[in-house]
Amino acid sequence: MKYKLLKDLYDCFCTPPELQAQKQEIDECHQADCLVSAPLKERLHALEPFYGKYEVHTICEALDVDRGTFYNHMLRSKRGNAWFDKRRQEYCQLIRDVFDEYRQALGAEKIRTILVQRGHQVSTEYISRLMREMGLSSVRSTAKQEYLKLREPERKKNILRQQFNAQRPNQRWVSDVTCFKLGDHYFYICVIIDLFSRKVIAHKVSKKNSTQLLTATFKMAHEERHPPSGLIFHSDRGAQYTSHRFQQLLHKYNTKQSFSQPGKPHDNAVAESFFASLKKEELYRRDHPSDRAFQASVASYIEFYNTKRPHRTLKNLTPCQMEESCCATVK
């Protein structure tokens, strides 16, 4: 009954090329010296010779065996089983030969096609498992990542290396973007901080975390400060900071770009620390009845941060006092 049902299903759903192959698999599995009504142990042993030759779901359906049960049985059977060890070694070598012959460009499915053409009946999933065990993967799946990895040090250097100090203003700037949920939507706050004084020299607030938000903030800072050529601009590796448009803008102003290492927020600790203060000391403590009120709250805190709030790093001076002391020294 089970055999007839399976054949009917394949007649309905398989395409003509698939139909012949699937029927052949079912016919061969059904010829195992065992009935669907036999005890589970007998059915499991009857299916052993077909493992690796056909897809597991096909052979399990032929004798109504749960796939998980069959996998567990095969794992137990393989321990100390010379036949399985020999078969595994043979297929490992066949797979490796085809893999190398085709310049390591083929995955399990295409390797199976080659092996079947050469007279070796084997399933895709069996090849896939052996490839994982041998650490083989098609170069197609990793080619782009490897290409970018080789060139990443050239494009995304960490020039700052957690040296959060500067000898004068406009020597090193850091930037970051944070989000804050207000009602049903988010606001994105972009800031730029001068590491010499820890002063927030520019900020913008937007409902979109876009390259436009970043470029507008940078232009504001540049117009306000007029930094000399060679300014170092540090940030994380967010899409806005790595965008071609923003990098062109930095190139226009002869600015060197520095990036935090992936997964290391401490590489941009000054900007991270500012946002923590902004949220804990201002945004979490206030109600913001409107978008305009929220933006005013951000601007008010930044004014307080720059002119009133002492910084331990600056020997308890405010950012503005730090810059004033620098100007007095120069004079």
C-alpha positions in Angstrom: 0.0 0.0 0.0 2.8 2.4 1.0 4.7 1.6 -2.2 1.6 2.3 -4.4 0.9 5.5 -2.6 4.5 6.8 -3.2 4.3 5.9 -6.9 1.0 7.7 -7.2 2.5 10.8 -5.6 5.5 10.8 -7.9 3.2 10.4 -10.9 1.3 13.5 -9.9 4.1 15.9 -8.9 7.4 14.9 -10.6 8.4 16.2 -14.0 9.1 13.6 -16.7 12.9 13.5 -16.2 12.5 13.3 -12.5 9.8 10.7 -12.7 11.9 7.9 -14.2 14.8 8.5 -11.7 12.4 8.6 -8.7 10.5 5.5 -9.7 13.8 3.7 -10.1 14.9 4.7 -6.6 11.6 3.6 -5.1 11.5 0.4 -7.1 15.0 -0.5 -5.9 14.4 0.4 -2.3 11.1 -1.5 -2.3 13.0 -4.6 -3.5 14.7 -4.8 -0.1 13.9 -8.1 1.6 11.5 -6.5 4.0 7.9 -5.3 4.3 6.5 -2.1 5.6 4.7 -4.1 8.3 8.0 -5.6 9.5 9.5 -4.6 12.9 11.3 -1.3 12.9 14.7 -2.9 13.5 14.3 -5.1 10.4 13.3 -2.2 8.3 16.3 -0.1 9.4 18.7 -2.9 8.6 17.1 -3.4 5.2 17.6 0.2 4.3 21.3 0.3 5.2 22.7 -0.6 1.8 20.8 2.3 0.2 22.2 4.9 2.5 24.3 7.4 0.5 23.1 5.9 -2.7 19.7 7.7 -2.7 18.3 10.6 -0.8 17.4 9.7 2.7 13.8 11.0 2.5 13.2 8.6 -0.5 14.6 5.4 1.2 12.8 6.2 4.5 9.4 6.7 2.7 9.8 3.4 0.9 9.6 1.5 4.3 7.8 4.1 6.3 10.7 5.0 8.6 11.2 8.3 10.4 14.3 10.1 9.1 15.5 11.0 12.5 15.3 7.4 13.6 17.2 6.3 10.5 20.0 8.8 11.1 20.4 7.7 14.7 20.5 4.1 13.6 23.2 4.8 11.0 25.3 6.7 13.5 25.2 3.7 15.8 25.8 1.2 13.1 28.8 3.0 11.7 30.9 2.7 14.9 33.4 0.0 14.3 31.8 -1.0 11.0 34.5 -1.7 8.5 32.1 -1.6 5.5 31.0 2.0 6.3 34.6 3.1 6.9 35.8 1.7 3.6 32.8 3.2 1.7 33.3 6.6 3.3 37.0 6.6 2.5 36.3 5.7 -1.2 33.8 8.5 -1.6 35.9 11.0 0.2 38.7 10.4 -2.3 36.2 10.5 -5.2 34.8 13.8 -4.0 38.2 15.3 -3.4 39.4 14.3 -6.9 36.4 15.9 -8.6 36.6 18.9 -6.4 40.3 19.5 -7.3 39.7 18.6 -11.0 37.2 21.3 -11.4 39.3 24.0 -9.6 37.4 23.8 -6.3 34.5 25.5 -8.0 31.8 22.8 -7.6 29.4 22.3 -4.8 27.8 19.1 -3.6 25.0 19.0 -6.2 27.3 19.4 -9.2 29.9 17.0 -7.8 27.1 14.4 -7.5 26.2 15.0 -11.2 29.8 14.3 -12.2 30.0 11.1 -10.0 26.7 9.8 -11.3 28.0 10.3 -14.9 31.0 8.2 -13.9 28.9 5.4 -12.6 28.8 6.2 -8.9 25.3 6.3 -7.4 25.5 8.7 -4.5 23.2 11.3 -2.9 23.8 15.0 -2.7 23.3 15.1 1.0 25.9 12.4 1.6 28.4 14.3 -0.5 27.5 17.5 1.3 28.2 15.9 4.7 31.5 14.4 3.6 32.6 17.8 2.2 31.8 19.5 5.5 33.9 16.8 7.3 36.8 17.4 4.9 36.5 21.2 5.1 35.8 21.6 1.4 33.6 24.4 0.2 33.2 25.9 -3.3 35.4 28.9 -4.0 32.2 30.5 -5.4 30.7 30.8 -1.9 33.7 32.7 -0.4 35.4 34.3 -3.4 34.0 37.8 -2.8 34.6 37.7 1.0 38.2 36.6 0.5 38.7 39.3 -2.2 37.4 42.0 0.1 39.3 40.7 3.1 42.6 40.9 1.3 41.9 44.5 0.4 40.2 45.6 3.6 43.3 46.7 5.4 44.0 49.1 2.5 40.5 50.6 2.6 39.5 50.5 6.3 42.5 51.2 8.5 42.1 52.0 12.2 44.4 55.1 12.2 43.2 56.3 15.6 43.9 53.0 17.5 42.1 54.2 20.6 44.4 57.2 20.9 41.6 59.6 22.0 43.7 62.7 22.4 45.0 65.5 20.2 47.6 68.2 20.5 45.3 70.9 19.0 41.8 71.5 17.8 40.7 70.1 14.4 43.3 67.4 14.4 41.1 64.4 15.1 37.3 64.2 14.9 35.1 61.2 15.9 31.6 60.6 14.8 28.7 58.2 15.4 25.0 57.8 14.9 22.5 56.6 17.5 18.8 56.1 17.4 16.0 57.0 19.9 12.5 55.7 19.7 9.8 58.3 20.1 6.3 57.0 19.9 6.0 54.8 16.8 9.1 55.9 15.0 12.8 56.5 15.5 15.0 59.5 15.5 18.6 59.3 14.4 21.1 61.6 15.9 24.5 62.1 14.2 27.3 64.0 16.1 30.9 65.0 15.4 33.2 65.5 18.3 36.6 67.1 18.4 39.0 64.9 20.5 41.1 67.8 21.6 38.3 69.4 23.7 35.5 66.7 23.5 33.3 69.4 22.1 30.3 68.4 20.0 31.1 70.6 17.0 28.1 69.6 14.9 25.0 67.5 15.2 21.9 66.7 13.1 18.6 64.9 13.9 16.6 63.0 11.3 14.0 60.4 10.9 16.2 58.6 8.3 19.5 57.0 9.0 21.0 58.0 5.7 24.2 59.2 4.0 22.5 62.6 3.7 22.3 62.9 7.5 26.1 62.2 7.8 27.2 64.5 4.9 25.0 67.4 6.2 26.6 67.0 9.7 30.1 66.9 8.3 29.5 69.9 6.1 28.2 71.8 9.1 31.3 70.9 11.2 33.6 71.8 8.3 32.0 75.2 7.7 32.1 76.0 11.4 35.7 74.9 12.1 37.6 75.1 8.8 40.0 72.3 9.7 43.4 72.0 8.0 44.4 69.4 5.5 45.2 66.0 7.0 42.3 65.9 9.5 41.6 62.4 10.8 37.9 61.5 10.8 37.1 58.3 12.9 33.9 56.3 13.0 32.5 52.8 13.0 32.0 50.9 9.7 28.3 51.8 9.2 27.0 51.9 5.7 26.9 55.7 5.7 30.5 56.1 6.7 31.7 53.6 4.1 29.5 55.0 1.3 31.2 56.2 -1.9 29.4 59.5 -1.6 30.8 60.3 1.9 34.3 59.1 1.0 34.3 61.4 -2.0 33.4 64.3 0.4 36.3 63.5 2.7 38.6 63.3 -0.3 37.4 66.7 -1.4 38.5 68.2 2.0 41.7 66.2 2.2 40.5 64.3 5.2 41.9 60.9 6.3 39.3 58.3 7.2 39.8 55.9 10.2 37.5 53.0 11.1 36.9 51.0 14.2 37.6 47.3 14.0 34.5 45.1 13.5 32.8 44.3 16.8 34.9 46.7 18.8 32.8 49.6 20.0 35.6 50.7 22.4 37.5 51.9 19.3 35.0 54.7 19.2 34.5 55.1 22.9 34.3 58.9 23.1 31.3 59.0 20.8 29.7 56.0 22.5 30.2 57.7 25.9 28.6 61.0 24.7 25.5 59.2 23.5 25.3 57.3 26.9 25.4 60.7 28.7 22.8 62.2 26.3 20.3 59.5 26.9 20.8 59.0 30.6 21.0 62.7 31.5 18.5 64.1 29.1 16.4 61.9 26.7 15.3 59.3 29.2 14.3 61.9 31.8 12.1 64.1 29.7 8.8 63.8 27.9 8.9 64.8 24.3 5.4 65.8 23.2 6.4 66.6 19.6 9.2 66.1 17.1 10.2 69.7 17.5 10.4 69.3 21.3 12.7 66.3 20.9 15.1 68.1 18.6 15.1 71.1 21.0 15.9 68.7 23.8 18.9 67.3 22.0 20.2 70.8 21.1 19.7 72.0 24.6 21.7 69.1 26.1 24.6 69.6 23.6 24.8 73.3 24.6 24.9 72.2 28.3 27.5 69.5 27.5 29.8 71.9 25.7 29.5 74.9 28.1 28.5 73.7 31.5 29.4 70.1 32.1 32.9 69.4 33.4 35.0 66.6 32.0 37.3 64.5 34.1 39.5 63.9 31.0 39.9 67.7 30.6 40.8 68.1 34.3 37.2 69.2 35.0 37.2 71.9 32.4 34.2 72.1 30.0 34.9 71.6 26.3 34.5 75.3 25.6 36.9 76.2 28.4 39.4 73.7 27.0 39.3 75.4 23.6 39.5 78.9 25.2 42.6 77.8 27.1 44.2 76.6 23.9 43.5 79.9 22.2 45.0 81.8 25.1 48.1 79.7 25.0 48.6 80.3 21.3 48.2 84.1 21.8 
